[in-house]
Amino acid sequence: MAAVAPEGVHWLQFRPTGSITRKTTALPLPMALACVCHHPTGELIIICRDGRLVRLALPETGQAG
């Protein structure tokens, strides 16, 4: 899951005890309104208040047993 904040995107992982931030992508997004995961291209599409779209590659999950 991704959480978009004015200073960037926080990539979260949920566990039975709660969520943790796995990675943060620093990127100024003070006008972000919404985001959607686009699996066919492996991107997070961020929609901004000024009409701008930001395409950000999804991080590798790298989850090992």
PyMOL Python script that loads the backbone (N, CA, C, O; Angstrom):
from pymol import cmd

cmd.read_pdbstr("""\
ATOM      1  N   MET A   1       0.844  -1.164   0.000  1.00  0.00           N
ATOM      2  CA  MET A   1       0.000   0.000   0.000  1.00  0.00           C
ATOM      3  C   MET A   1       0.893   1.232   0.000  1.00  0.00           C
ATOM      4  O   MET A   1       1.990   1.226   0.557  1.00  0.00           O
ATOM      5  N   ALA A   2       0.403   2.276  -0.630  1.00  0.00           N
ATOM      6  CA  ALA A   2       1.154   3.527  -0.696  1.00  0.00           C
ATOM      7  C   ALA A   2       0.394   4.625   0.024  1.00  0.00           C
ATOM      8  O   ALA A   2      -0.829   4.723  -0.080  1.00  0.00           O
ATOM      9  N   ALA A   3       1.128   5.445   0.751  1.00  0.00           N
ATOM     10  CA  ALA A   3       0.563   6.625   1.400  1.00  0.00           C
ATOM     11  C   ALA A   3       1.298   7.833   0.846  1.00  0.00           C
ATOM     12  O   ALA A   3       2.508   7.964   1.029  1.00  0.00           O
ATOM     13  N   VAL A   4       0.575   8.713   0.171  1.00  0.00           N
ATOM     14  CA  VAL A   4       1.186   9.889  -0.440  1.00  0.00           C
ATOM     15  C   VAL A   4       1.106  11.058   0.543  1.00  0.00           C
ATOM     16  O   VAL A   4       0.042  11.373   1.078  1.00  0.00           O
ATOM     17  N   ALA A   5       2.247  11.684   0.763  1.00  0.00           N
ATOM     18  CA  ALA A   5       2.351  12.825   1.670  1.00  0.00           C
ATOM     19  C   ALA A   5       3.042  13.971   0.921  1.00  0.00           C
ATOM     20  O   ALA A   5       3.630  13.735  -0.135  1.00  0.00           O
ATOM     21  N   PRO A   6       2.988  15.189   1.430  1.00  0.00           N
ATOM     22  CA  PRO A   6       3.629  16.311   0.730  1.00  0.00           C
ATOM     23  C   PRO A   6       5.116  16.096   0.458  1.00  0.00           C
ATOM     24  O   PRO A   6       5.648  16.641  -0.509  1.00  0.00           O
ATOM     25  N   GLU A   7       5.789  15.316   1.292  1.00  0.00           N
ATOM     26  CA  GLU A   7       7.234  15.109   1.116  1.00  0.00           C
ATOM     27  C   GLU A   7       7.597  13.853   0.325  1.00  0.00           C
ATOM     28  O   GLU A   7       8.773  13.629   0.037  1.00  0.00           O
ATOM     29  N   GLY A   8       6.603  13.027  -0.033  1.00  0.00           N
ATOM     30  CA  GLY A   8       6.907  11.840  -0.814  1.00  0.00           C
ATOM     31  C   GLY A   8       5.911  10.721  -0.596  1.00  0.00           C
ATOM     32  O   GLY A   8       4.817  10.932  -0.072  1.00  0.00           O
ATOM     33  N   VAL A   9       6.305   9.529  -1.005  1.00  0.00           N
ATOM     34  CA  VAL A   9       5.432   8.359  -0.921  1.00  0.00           C
ATOM     35  C   VAL A   9       6.005   7.387   0.103  1.00  0.00           C
ATOM     36  O   VAL A   9       7.181   7.030   0.046  1.00  0.00           O
ATOM     37  N   HIS A  10       5.173   6.972   1.023  1.00  0.00           N
ATOM     38  CA  HIS A  10       5.547   5.977   2.023  1.00  0.00           C
ATOM     39  C   HIS A  10       4.940   4.644   1.599  1.00  0.00           C
ATOM     40  O   HIS A  10       3.723   4.528   1.453  1.00  0.00           O
ATOM     41  N   TRP A  11       5.786   3.645   1.403  1.00  0.00           N
ATOM     42  CA  TRP A  11       5.341   2.323   1.001  1.00  0.00           C
ATOM     43  C   TRP A  11       5.148   1.494   2.267  1.00  0.00           C
ATOM     44  O   TRP A  11       6.095   1.253   3.016  1.00  0.00           O
ATOM     45  N   LEU A  12       3.917   1.065   2.493  1.00  0.00           N
ATOM     46  CA  LEU A  12       3.558   0.397   3.739  1.00  0.00           C
ATOM     47  C   LEU A  12       3.383  -1.102   3.561  1.00  0.00           C
ATOM     48  O   LEU A  12       3.077  -1.593   2.474  1.00  0.00           O
ATOM     49  N   GLN A  13       3.584  -1.800   4.644  1.00  0.00           N
ATOM     50  CA  GLN A  13       3.308  -3.239   4.699  1.00  0.00           C
ATOM     51  C   GLN A  13       2.468  -3.464   5.951  1.00  0.00           C
ATOM     52  O   GLN A  13       2.768  -2.935   7.022  1.00  0.00           O
ATOM     53  N   PHE A  14       1.429  -4.247   5.800  1.00  0.00           N
ATOM     54  CA  PHE A  14       0.556  -4.530   6.936  1.00  0.00           C
ATOM     55  C   PHE A  14       0.866  -5.898   7.508  1.00  0.00           C
ATOM     56  O   PHE A  14       1.090  -6.868   6.784  1.00  0.00           O
ATOM     57  N   ARG A  15       0.871  -5.944   8.820  1.00  0.00           N
ATOM     58  CA  ARG A  15       1.121  -7.175   9.574  1.00  0.00           C
ATOM     59  C   ARG A  15       0.017  -7.320  10.617  1.00  0.00           C
ATOM     60  O   ARG A  15      -0.732  -6.370  10.846  1.00  0.00           O
ATOM     61  N   PRO A  16      -0.102  -8.469  11.245  1.00  0.00           N
ATOM     62  CA  PRO A  16      -1.133  -8.634  12.267  1.00  0.00           C
ATOM     63  C   PRO A  16      -1.037  -7.608  13.402  1.00  0.00           C
ATOM     64  O   PRO A  16      -2.045  -7.283  14.029  1.00  0.00           O
ATOM     65  N   THR A  17       0.157  -7.105  13.662  1.00  0.00           N
ATOM     66  CA  THR A  17       0.341  -6.147  14.751  1.00  0.00           C
ATOM     67  C   THR A  17       0.198  -4.689  14.298  1.00  0.00           C
ATOM     68  O   THR A  17       0.275  -3.781  15.126  1.00  0.00           O
ATOM     69  N   GLY A  18      -0.006  -4.454  13.009  1.00  0.00           N
ATOM     70  CA  GLY A  18      -0.152  -3.096  12.502  1.00  0.00           C
ATOM     71  C   GLY A  18       0.629  -2.886  11.220  1.00  0.00           C
ATOM     72  O   GLY A  18       1.046  -3.852  10.581  1.00  0.00           O
ATOM     73  N   SER A  19       0.828  -1.649  10.841  1.00  0.00           N
ATOM     74  CA  SER A  19       1.548  -1.351   9.604  1.00  0.00           C
ATOM     75  C   SER A  19       2.944  -0.815   9.914  1.00  0.00           C
ATOM     76  O   SER A  19       3.201  -0.248  10.976  1.00  0.00           O
ATOM     77  N   ILE A  20       3.844  -1.021   8.931  1.00  0.00           N
ATOM     78  CA  ILE A  20       5.194  -0.461   9.016  1.00  0.00           C
ATOM     79  C   ILE A  20       5.532   0.172   7.668  1.00  0.00           C
ATOM     80  O   ILE A  20       5.031  -0.257   6.629  1.00  0.00           O
ATOM     81  N   THR A  21       6.371   1.178   7.695  1.00  0.00           N
ATOM     82  CA  THR A  21       6.855   1.781   6.461  1.00  0.00           C
ATOM     83  C   THR A  21       8.049   0.973   5.984  1.00  0.00           C
ATOM     84  O   THR A  21       9.070   0.896   6.668  1.00  0.00           O
ATOM     85  N   ARG A  22       7.917   0.371   4.810  1.00  0.00           N
ATOM     86  CA  ARG A  22       9.002  -0.441   4.256  1.00  0.00           C
ATOM     87  C   ARG A  22      10.033   0.410   3.530  1.00  0.00           C
ATOM     88  O   ARG A  22      11.220   0.086   3.512  1.00  0.00           O
ATOM     89  N   LYS A  23       9.566   1.505   2.929  1.00  0.00           N
ATOM     90  CA  LYS A  23      10.448   2.348   2.129  1.00  0.00           C
ATOM     91  C   LYS A  23       9.761   3.698   1.963  1.00  0.00           C
ATOM     92  O   LYS A  23       8.533   3.781   1.994  1.00  0.00           O
ATOM     93  N   THR A  24      10.542   4.742   1.790  1.00  0.00           N
ATOM     94  CA  THR A  24       9.996   6.063   1.483  1.00  0.00           C
ATOM     95  C   THR A  24      10.687   6.587   0.231  1.00  0.00           C
ATOM     96  O   THR A  24      11.913   6.554   0.129  1.00  0.00           O
ATOM     97  N   THR A  25       9.898   7.067  -0.714  1.00  0.00           N
ATOM     98  CA  THR A  25      10.432   7.694  -1.916  1.00  0.00           C
ATOM     99  C   THR A  25      10.263   9.198  -1.750  1.00  0.00           C
ATOM    100  O   THR A  25       9.144   9.710  -1.766  1.00  0.00           O
ATOM    101  N   ALA A  26      11.376   9.899  -1.592  1.00  0.00           N
ATOM    102  CA  ALA A  26      11.344  11.353  -1.420  1.00  0.00           C
ATOM    103  C   ALA A  26      10.978  12.003  -2.756  1.00  0.00           C
ATOM    104  O   ALA A  26      11.662  11.818  -3.762  1.00  0.00           O
ATOM    105  N   LEU A  27       9.887  12.764  -2.742  1.00  0.00           N
ATOM    106  CA  LEU A  27       9.400  13.409  -3.950  1.00  0.00           C
ATOM    107  C   LEU A  27       8.424  14.503  -3.516  1.00  0.00           C
ATOM    108  O   LEU A  27       7.429  14.199  -2.859  1.00  0.00           O
ATOM    109  N   PRO A  28       8.677  15.752  -3.861  1.00  0.00           N
ATOM    110  CA  PRO A  28       7.753  16.804  -3.419  1.00  0.00           C
ATOM    111  C   PRO A  28       6.396  16.667  -4.114  1.00  0.00           C
ATOM    112  O   PRO A  28       6.295  16.785  -5.335  1.00  0.00           O
ATOM    113  N   LEU A  29       5.364  16.418  -3.320  1.00  0.00           N
ATOM    114  CA  LEU A  29       4.008  16.244  -3.846  1.00  0.00           C
ATOM    115  C   LEU A  29       3.008  17.060  -3.019  1.00  0.00           C
ATOM    116  O   LEU A  29       2.035  16.503  -2.510  1.00  0.00           O
ATOM    117  N   PRO A  30       3.235  18.376  -2.878  1.00  0.00           N
ATOM    118  CA  PRO A  30       2.349  19.168  -2.021  1.00  0.00           C
ATOM    119  C   PRO A  30       0.924  19.299  -2.552  1.00  0.00           C
ATOM    120  O   PRO A  30       0.023  19.676  -1.801  1.00  0.00           O
ATOM    121  N   MET A  31       0.703  18.997  -3.825  1.00  0.00           N
ATOM    122  CA  MET A  31      -0.630  19.150  -4.414  1.00  0.00           C
ATOM    123  C   MET A  31      -1.287  17.813  -4.748  1.00  0.00           C
ATOM    124  O   MET A  31      -2.257  17.783  -5.504  1.00  0.00           O
ATOM    125  N   ALA A  32      -0.784  16.718  -4.206  1.00  0.00           N
ATOM    126  CA  ALA A  32      -1.354  15.395  -4.497  1.00  0.00           C
ATOM    127  C   ALA A  32      -2.772  15.289  -3.959  1.00  0.00           C
ATOM    128  O   ALA A  32      -3.052  15.688  -2.828  1.00  0.00           O
ATOM    129  N   LEU A  33      -3.662  14.746  -4.783  1.00  0.00           N
ATOM    130  CA  LEU A  33      -5.054  14.536  -4.391  1.00  0.00           C
ATOM    131  C   LEU A  33      -5.390  13.067  -4.203  1.00  0.00           C
ATOM    132  O   LEU A  33      -6.097  12.697  -3.266  1.00  0.00           O
ATOM    133  N   ALA A  34      -4.880  12.234  -5.100  1.00  0.00           N
ATOM    134  CA  ALA A  34      -5.234  10.816  -5.079  1.00  0.00           C
ATOM    135  C   ALA A  34      -4.136  10.017  -5.774  1.00  0.00           C
ATOM    136  O   ALA A  34      -3.290  10.564  -6.481  1.00  0.00           O
ATOM    137  N   CYS A  35      -4.179   8.709  -5.548  1.00  0.00           N
ATOM    138  CA  CYS A  35      -3.241   7.844  -6.257  1.00  0.00           C
ATOM    139  C   CYS A  35      -3.928   6.511  -6.540  1.00  0.00           C
ATOM    140  O   CYS A  35      -4.875   6.121  -5.858  1.00  0.00           O
ATOM    141  N   VAL A  36      -3.431   5.834  -7.551  1.00  0.00           N
ATOM    142  CA  VAL A  36      -3.965   4.531  -7.922  1.00  0.00           C
ATOM    143  C   VAL A  36      -2.809   3.667  -8.415  1.00  0.00           C
ATOM    144  O   VAL A  36      -1.906   4.143  -9.103  1.00  0.00           O
ATOM    145  N   CYS A  37      -2.855   2.405  -8.054  1.00  0.00           N
ATOM    146  CA  CYS A  37      -1.836   1.458  -8.505  1.00  0.00           C
ATOM    147  C   CYS A  37      -2.232   0.936  -9.880  1.00  0.00           C
ATOM    148  O   CYS A  37      -3.351   0.459 -10.066  1.00  0.00           O
ATOM    149  N   HIS A  38      -1.327   1.022 -10.835  1.00  0.00           N
ATOM    150  CA  HIS A  38      -1.575   0.519 -12.190  1.00  0.00           C
ATOM    151  C   HIS A  38      -0.666  -0.682 -12.413  1.00  0.00           C
ATOM    152  O   HIS A  38       0.478  -0.542 -12.844  1.00  0.00           O
ATOM    153  N   HIS A  39      -1.195  -1.867 -12.111  1.00  0.00           N
ATOM    154  CA  HIS A  39      -0.391  -3.087 -12.170  1.00  0.00           C
ATOM    155  C   HIS A  39       0.163  -3.415 -13.555  1.00  0.00           C
ATOM    156  O   HIS A  39       1.295  -3.890 -13.638  1.00  0.00           O
ATOM    157  N   PRO A  40      -0.578  -3.186 -14.661  1.00  0.00           N
ATOM    158  CA  PRO A  40      -0.013  -3.527 -15.978  1.00  0.00           C
ATOM    159  C   PRO A  40       1.325  -2.848 -16.273  1.00  0.00           C
ATOM    160  O   PRO A  40       2.181  -3.432 -16.937  1.00  0.00           O
ATOM    161  N   THR A  41       1.512  -1.613 -15.781  1.00  0.00           N
ATOM    162  CA  THR A  41       2.782  -0.920 -16.026  1.00  0.00           C
ATOM    163  C   THR A  41       3.694  -0.918 -14.805  1.00  0.00           C
ATOM    164  O   THR A  41       4.828  -0.444 -14.880  1.00  0.00           O
ATOM    165  N   GLY A  42       3.208  -1.446 -13.677  1.00  0.00           N
ATOM    166  CA  GLY A  42       4.020  -1.472 -12.464  1.00  0.00           C
ATOM    167  C   GLY A  42       4.269  -0.092 -11.897  1.00  0.00           C
ATOM    168  O   GLY A  42       5.363   0.200 -11.415  1.00  0.00           O
ATOM    169  N   GLU A  43       3.238   0.777 -11.955  1.00  0.00           N
ATOM    170  CA  GLU A  43       3.406   2.158 -11.515  1.00  0.00           C
ATOM    171  C   GLU A  43       2.325   2.571 -10.522  1.00  0.00           C
ATOM    172  O   GLU A  43       1.229   2.014 -10.491  1.00  0.00           O
ATOM    173  N   LEU A  44       2.672   3.560  -9.722  1.00  0.00           N
ATOM    174  CA  LEU A  44       1.711   4.271  -8.904  1.00  0.00           C
ATOM    175  C   LEU A  44       1.448   5.577  -9.651  1.00  0.00           C
ATOM    176  O   LEU A  44       2.377   6.336  -9.927  1.00  0.00           O
ATOM    177  N   ILE A  45       0.187   5.836  -9.976  1.00  0.00           N
ATOM    178  CA  ILE A  45      -0.184   7.058 -10.674  1.00  0.00           C
ATOM    179  C   ILE A  45      -0.720   8.033  -9.620  1.00  0.00           C
ATOM    180  O   ILE A  45      -1.686   7.730  -8.920  1.00  0.00           O
ATOM    181  N   ILE A  46      -0.094   9.185  -9.515  1.00  0.00           N
ATOM    182  CA  ILE A  46      -0.481  10.193  -8.526  1.00  0.00           C
ATOM    183  C   ILE A  46      -1.121  11.358  -9.268  1.00  0.00           C
ATOM    184  O   ILE A  46      -0.533  11.915 -10.195  1.00  0.00           O
ATOM    185  N   ILE A  47      -2.330  11.720  -8.852  1.00  0.00           N
ATOM    186  CA  ILE A  47      -3.080  12.797  -9.475  1.00  0.00           C
ATOM    187  C   ILE A  47      -2.959  14.026  -8.574  1.00  0.00           C
ATOM    188  O   ILE A  47      -3.246  13.968  -7.379  1.00  0.00           O
ATOM    189  N   CYS A  48      -2.530  15.137  -9.171  1.00  0.00           N
ATOM    190  CA  CYS A  48      -2.313  16.369  -8.404  1.00  0.00           C
ATOM    191  C   CYS A  48      -3.407  17.399  -8.683  1.00  0.00           C
ATOM    192  O   CYS A  48      -4.061  17.366  -9.726  1.00  0.00           O
ATOM    193  N   ARG A  49      -3.588  18.298  -7.742  1.00  0.00           N
ATOM    194  CA  ARG A  49      -4.617  19.332  -7.803  1.00  0.00           C
ATOM    195  C   ARG A  49      -4.487  20.225  -9.030  1.00  0.00           C
ATOM    196  O   ARG A  49      -5.487  20.746  -9.522  1.00  0.00           O
ATOM    197  N   ASP A  50      -3.262  20.408  -9.531  1.00  0.00           N
ATOM    198  CA  ASP A  50      -3.046  21.279 -10.691  1.00  0.00           C
ATOM    199  C   ASP A  50      -3.201  20.545 -12.022  1.00  0.00           C
ATOM    200  O   ASP A  50      -2.890  21.098 -13.077  1.00  0.00           O
ATOM    201  N   GLY A  51      -3.688  19.282 -11.976  1.00  0.00           N
ATOM    202  CA  GLY A  51      -3.897  18.496 -13.193  1.00  0.00           C
ATOM    203  C   GLY A  51      -2.707  17.647 -13.598  1.00  0.00           C
ATOM    204  O   GLY A  51      -2.787  16.875 -14.553  1.00  0.00           O
ATOM    205  N   ARG A  52      -1.624  17.783 -12.890  1.00  0.00           N
ATOM    206  CA  ARG A  52      -0.416  17.019 -13.204  1.00  0.00           C
ATOM    207  C   ARG A  52      -0.597  15.567 -12.767  1.00  0.00           C
ATOM    208  O   ARG A  52      -1.207  15.290 -11.735  1.00  0.00           O
ATOM    209  N   LEU A  53      -0.061  14.647 -13.565  1.00  0.00           N
ATOM    210  CA  LEU A  53      -0.006  13.232 -13.208  1.00  0.00           C
ATOM    211  C   LEU A  53       1.444  12.854 -13.001  1.00  0.00           C
ATOM    212  O   LEU A  53       2.302  13.194 -13.816  1.00  0.00           O
ATOM    213  N   VAL A  54       1.720  12.158 -11.922  1.00  0.00           N
ATOM    214  CA  VAL A  54       3.075  11.698 -11.623  1.00  0.00           C
ATOM    215  C   VAL A  54       3.057  10.182 -11.681  1.00  0.00           C
ATOM    216  O   VAL A  54       2.230   9.539 -11.035  1.00  0.00           O
ATOM    217  N   ARG A  55       3.969   9.612 -12.455  1.00  0.00           N
ATOM    218  CA  ARG A  55       4.080   8.161 -12.576  1.00  0.00           C
ATOM    219  C   ARG A  55       5.329   7.722 -11.822  1.00  0.00           C
ATOM    220  O   ARG A  55       6.433   8.187 -12.105  1.00  0.00           O
ATOM    221  N   LEU A  56       5.142   6.823 -10.862  1.00  0.00           N
ATOM    222  CA  LEU A  56       6.235   6.373 -10.013  1.00  0.00           C
ATOM    223  C   LEU A  56       6.288   4.854 -10.044  1.00  0.00           C
ATOM    224  O   LEU A  56       5.279   4.193  -9.798  1.00  0.00           O
ATOM    225  N   ALA A  57       7.439   4.303 -10.340  1.00  0.00           N
ATOM    226  CA  ALA A  57       7.581   2.838 -10.381  1.00  0.00           C
ATOM    227  C   ALA A  57       7.308   2.236  -9.015  1.00  0.00           C
ATOM    228  O   ALA A  57       7.760   2.754  -7.994  1.00  0.00           O
ATOM    229  N   LEU A  58       6.562   1.136  -9.004  1.00  0.00           N
ATOM    230  CA  LEU A  58       6.313   0.419  -7.764  1.00  0.00           C
ATOM    231  C   LEU A  58       7.613  -0.212  -7.298  1.00  0.00           C
ATOM    232  O   LEU A  58       8.386  -0.703  -8.121  1.00  0.00           O
ATOM    233  N   PRO A  59       7.870  -0.209  -5.997  1.00  0.00           N
ATOM    234  CA  PRO A  59       9.106  -0.843  -5.499  1.00  0.00           C
ATOM    235  C   PRO A  59       9.007  -2.364  -5.587  1.00  0.00           C
ATOM    236  O   PRO A  59       7.920  -2.940  -5.563  1.00  0.00           O
ATOM    237  N   GLU A  60      10.142  -2.973  -5.685  1.00  0.00           N
ATOM    238  CA  GLU A  60      10.194  -4.440  -5.642  1.00  0.00           C
ATOM    239  C   GLU A  60       9.756  -4.896  -4.259  1.00  0.00           C
ATOM    240  O   GLU A  60      10.135  -4.293  -3.255  1.00  0.00           O
ATOM    241  N   THR A  61       8.964  -5.950  -4.202  1.00  0.00           N
ATOM    242  CA  THR A  61       8.504  -6.410  -2.899  1.00  0.00           C
ATOM    243  C   THR A  61       9.622  -7.108  -2.136  1.00  0.00           C
ATOM    244  O   THR A  61       9.782  -6.883  -0.936  1.00  0.00           O
ATOM    245  N   GLY A  62      10.387  -7.941  -2.806  1.00  0.00           N
ATOM    246  CA  GLY A  62      11.528  -8.584  -2.172  1.00  0.00           C
ATOM    247  C   GLY A  62      11.205  -9.344  -0.901  1.00  0.00           C
ATOM    248  O   GLY A  62      12.050  -9.450  -0.012  1.00  0.00           O
ATOM    249  N   GLN A  63       9.991  -9.876  -0.802  1.00  0.00           N
ATOM    250  CA  GLN A  63       9.607 -10.598   0.399  1.00  0.00           C
ATOM    251  C   GLN A  63      10.127 -12.027   0.342  1.00  0.00           C
ATOM    252  O   GLN A  63       9.859 -12.766  -0.605  1.00  0.00           O
ATOM    253  N   ALA A  64      10.856 -12.390   1.347  1.00  0.00           N
ATOM    254  CA  ALA A  64      11.373 -13.750   1.463  1.00  0.00           C
ATOM    255  C   ALA A  64      10.656 -14.446   2.600  1.00  0.00           C
ATOM    256  O   ALA A  64      10.353 -13.841   3.629  1.00  0.00           O
ATOM    257  N   GLY A  65      10.379 -15.764   2.394  1.00  0.00           N
ATOM    258  CA  GLY A  65       9.688 -16.576   3.355  1.00  0.00           C
ATOM    259  C   GLY A  65       9.867 -16.170   4.730  1.00  0.00           C
ATOM    260  O   GLY A  65       9.318 -16.798   5.635  1.00  0.00           O
TER     261      GLY A  65
END
""", "prot")
cmd.dss("prot")
cmd.show_as("cartoon", "prot")
cmd.util.cbc("prot")
cmd.orient("prot")
